[in-house]
Amino acid sequence: MFIFSKIITSMKTLLSLLLVITVSLSSFSQTDPYSDDVKTCIKQNGTYDYYADVVDQMFTMLKQQYANKKVPSSVWKEVETVKSGSMDELSQMLVSAYRGYFSHDDVKKMNALYTSDAGQKMVNDAQNLSESDKVVLSQFYESDTGQKILASQDEMNKLMSKISEMWSSDMYRNVVSQLSEKGFTLEQ
């Protein structure tokens, strides 16, 4: 019975993730004010930069893995062009995740926080928050939007982790496939 419970839980999680991806891919080429504001939000709160660094680290790792294959820099430049499209895809997946938890008004309030001095310090230099910054942040997290963020944090973290895992593995496979098509494989 315990095994069936685990299987059902895993299937529910997988179906939820597939739903998020389906929605994100179906609306990938569409742009709307909500999507635009979420994309602004993930850029302001450091999420976008974090994942851009992940991509750069992946390419550093791949270059080390392929070091003895003598892949020309022109080939690396060509395959590194996947970064932009991949980041767009990730952004749209994150928009879908946000849609499940936050209204457009919530996202606008998040953007207002992240553009404030207190929000920027929270993201970039939390050690140097002033007392007035702490008051602004405290007021935000006591608001309805702040409470939604706090209440959804665990579920959002799980969803973000699954999105990140799927997105990064797809991007890695894509780059390895492109390298393979150009005659560079890891097999001996």
N, C-alpha and C positions, 0 to 999 in steps of 0.2 A: 504494500500500500504506500509506503514511504517513497519508493522508487517512482510510482505513478504520479505522486504529488510533485516530485522534482521535475519529472518530464513535462507535466502540465504547466508548471511555473515557467520552465524553460521555453516551452512553445508559446506561452502568452508573451513573454519578453521578446522572442523572435518575431512574432506577429506584430507587436507594437513597433519594433524597429523597422520592419518591412513597410508598415503603414507610413511611418515618417519618411522613409526613403522614397516610396511611391509618390507621396504628396509632394516631396521636394523635387523629384525629377519631373513630375507632371507640370509643375509650375516653374521649372528651371528657367525657361526663356521668358517667363512673364515677370513683369516688375510692377509693383504696386507700392503705395506709400508705406504700408506696414513693412514690407520686405526692405525697402530703402532705409527705413528707420532702424530696423534690427541690424542691418549691415553697418550702419553708422555706429550703433551701440557696441557691436563686437569689435569695431576698430577703436572706439574710444576706451573700452574697458580692458584692452590689452589682449583679448582673445585672438584676434586676427594676427597680430604680431607674433604671438606665441606659436600659432600654427605655421606661419611663414618661416619661423626659426626651425620648426620641426622639419619642414621641407628642405631647408638648407642643410640641416644635420643629416638628413637621409642622403642627400647628394654627396656630402663629405664621406659618409660611410660607403656608399656605392663606389666612389672613386678609389677608396682604399681596397675594396673587394676586387675591383677590376684593375688594380695598379699594374699587375703583370701582363695584362692584355693589351697594353699600349693603346688605349682608346684616345684618339686625337681630341684636342680641345674643341675642335669644330663640331665633333659629334656630341660632346658634353653640352656645348652651347645649344645645340639643336634639341636634345632631349630635355634640357632644363626649361625649355619653353612650356612644358606641361604645367609648370608651377602656377601660372596665371589662371588657366582654365580649372585646374584642380582647386585653387583657392576660391574661385567663383562657385564651384560645385559644393565645396564645404560650406561656404557662406549660405547657400540656399538650403542645405541640410540643417544648418543651425537656425535659420528662419523658421523652418517647419517645427523644430523642437521648441522654439520660443512660442509659436502659435498655440501649442498645447497648454501653455501655462500663463501667458501674459497677453493682456489686451493691448491694442494700439496705444491707448492712453498710458498704460503702464510703461511701454517702451519709450514713449515721449518723456515720461518722468525720469526714467533711467538715463536717457540722453541728457536731460537737464542736469542731473546729478553729475554725470561724467564730464560735462563741459565746465562745471564749476571748479573753482580753485580747490575746494575740499575734495571733490571727486578725482581731480587730476593727481592730487597728492596721495589719495588713497591708492590709486592705481600705480603711480610711479615712484612714490617716496613716502610710504606709510609711516616710516620712522619719524618723520618731521611734521606730523600733523599738529597743528596748533589746537588750543582749547576751543577756539571758535570753529575750526574744521570739525572737531569731534562732535560739537553740538549739531552742526549741519548734518553730519552723517547719522547721528543718533535720531534726529528728527525724521530723516528720510526712512530709516529702517523701522521707525515706529508708525510710519504711514501705511496705508493699505497696500501700496505697491511694494514697499520694503518688507511687509509681512508676507506677501506672496513669494517674494524672493527667498526669504528665510524658510517658509513652509515647503517650498518646492526644491530646495537645495539638494537634498539627497537624491530625489528622483531625477532632477536635471543632471546631476553629476554622473549618475549611472547612464543616462541617455547620451550625454556628451562623450562618455568613455566609449560607448558602443559605436557612436558615430565616428569618433576619432579612429578607433581600431579599423572599422570598415573602410573609411576614407583613406587612411594611410596605407593599408595593405593593397587596396585597389591601385593607388598611385604607384606604389613600389612595383607591383606586377606590371603595370603599364610601362614603366621606365625599363625594367628588365626585358620586357618583350621588345621594346624599341631597340634596345642594345643588341638583342639576339637577332633581330631582323637585319641589323647592320653587320652581323657576323661576329659579335662579341658575346661570348657565353662564359659562364663560370665553370662549366665542365672541362675537365682536363683532356 
